[in-house]
């Protein structure tokens, strides 16, 4: 796996910050509700009890949600 692919992985607290913002991250339960509802991307299982999200997928989800808010096709 390339180094850039590894640096694109973020843990649960970082995923919450990406989706909610640095100063007001979403709660982890909100993250998981969004994953289960299909609103946020599913994590990559890297080990027992260890999940990581691709930063690029999280930012794409934020962009998609903003486009839907603005009435634009995503």
C-alpha positions, 0 to 999 in steps of 0.5 A, a space after each residue: 500500500 502506498 504511503 499516501 493511501 495510509 495517510 488518508 486514514 483517520 480514526 473515529 475522533 478525527 472522523 467526528 472532527 471532519 464531519 462536525 468541525 474542529 471546534 464542535 465535532 459530532 458525537 461518536 454515536 452521531 457518527 455511527 447513526 450516520 454510518 448506519 443510515 448511509 449518510 456517512 461512509 462505512 469505516 475500513 476494519 483494520 483490526 478487532 475493534 479498530 476502524 479507520 475512515 478515508 479522509 477523502 470519503 469523509 470530505 466527499 460526504 460533507 460536500 455531498 451534504 452541502 450540495 443537497 442543502 443548496 439544492 444542487 445535484 451531488 
